[in-house]
Amino acid sequence: MFKSPEQQALIRWHFTLEKQQYFKVLSTFVKSYLTTTLRGKRSVLLHMNKIGFDFNKFVDISFKSTITYFVSLPVALDILMMFMIEGVKIFFRYTYAVMKCNKAFIKSCRDPATLLE
């Protein structure tokens, strides 16, 4: 349907069409989180490492369940509309917000299974 490179680039801004692109977005978030959280503010990440939970897995789950797991339907619709306007940047903001809002819960988990629940 999208034949020109310009059209393909526009749709890829909004939808990740290949696994390679998805993993690039995921790794970009992880790198961004590491570079923007300085001076010991990585307590969530440190706790996940302490209990043996892979931070990449948390980001993956958050990205894949953006509008289906953590929020109510009205909020999910707002996120969907923001996604349509802003593209993948909303994934970054959403995942960071989920971590920030659930920081106390994440730190209270003592094993990876509890964290996933």
N, C-alpha and C positions, 0 to 999 in steps of 0.2 A: 504494500500500500504506500509506504514512504520510500520513494525511489531516490531522491536526491540526498546527498550527504548532509545538507543543511536540515532537511526535514527529519532525517534519522537522528541527528544530533539534538534537535528539539525534543523529540519524543523520549530519547534516552535521558534527557534532563529530568523527566518526570517518572519514567518507568525503567527499571533495571531489566533489560531483556536477556542478559546472559549471566551465567554464574560468575564469570570473571569480573564483570562490572559490579556485581553484588559484593563480592569479596573485596574489591577495591574500595567501595564505599565503607564497608565494615572496617577494614584496616585503617582507612582515613580517619574514621571516628576515634578509634583506639589511639592513634598517633596524636590526634587533636586533643583528646582528653589528657594524655600524658604531658603534652607541652603546655597546656593551659592550667593544669592543677599543680601549682608549685608550693614549696615550703611546707611539706607535710600534710597538705590538704587531700592527699590521696588515701585517706583512711579507709574508704570503701574498697578501693582496689587492694590495699594491703590486707584488709580483713578477708577478702575473697581468696587471695593467695594463701593466707594462713590456714583457711579451712579446706584448701585444695580445690577451689572452684575456679574454672577458667573464665577470666573476664571477657574474652572473646565470645564465649558461649552466651553470657548474659546479654551482650550487645546483639548477638544474632537473634536471640529470643525476642528481645525488645523490638528489633527491626521487623521481624516477621509477624509479630502480633500487635503492631502499632495501634490499630483501631479495634482490636477484638478482645484483649485480655485485661488490661489495666484500668480502663476507663469506661464510664457509662455511655450509652448510645448518643445522647446529645453532645457530649464532649468528643466522641469518636467522629461524629459528623463534622464538627468544627475542625478537627485535625485533618480529616479527609479534604475539606475545602482548602485549608492552608497548604496541604500537600499538592493539590492541583495548581495552586498559584506559585508556590515557592520551590517545589521540587524536593529533592532529597535532603535539602538543608533542614527540613522539618523533622526528619528522622534524628538528626543530631540533637536538636533542641528537645525533642520528645524523650529520647533516651536519657539525656542529662537530667531532665526534670524528674523522670521516674526514679533515677538514682538519688537525686537530691531529696525528693519527698519521702522516699522509703529508706533513708539512710539509717535510721534507728533500727528498723526491722532487719535490714541487711546485716548490721553489726551484731544483732542479737542471735543470728543463725549460727549454729555450731557445726553444721554439716551441709554439704552441697544439696542433698535431697530436700532439706527444709527450705533452703533458699529458692529452689525451683517451684515449690508449692506456693 
